[in-house]
Amino acid sequence: MVLAPVLCPYCKTDNVQKKGRSTSGQQRYLCCNTDCSRKTFGLDYKHNAYKPGVKEAACEHIMNGTGTRATARLLGISKDTVTRLSKKLSKKLNT
């Protein structure tokens, strides 16, 4: 049996420890790196929109003029999530 090291998806360090389970039963981890932007994370996500980098990719698609349905289909997330992100992005750009 081979054990693969768990890496923090934000700072890419292997200095992590187990931190219980989420409400959906997925294993949570705690990043022990003090410079990391996030402290807890999970390796398996129930919804694709929670995965690291998906929201940034959706914002890139929105900024480039890709449609809501096409963005949702490409990233494997709900079109309602893309619409919500689009509204947040437009508010941020207008202020």
Beta strands, then each sheet from edge to edge (+ up, - down):
strand 1: 16-21
strand 2: 27-31
strand 3: 40-42
sheet 1: 1+ 2- 3+
end
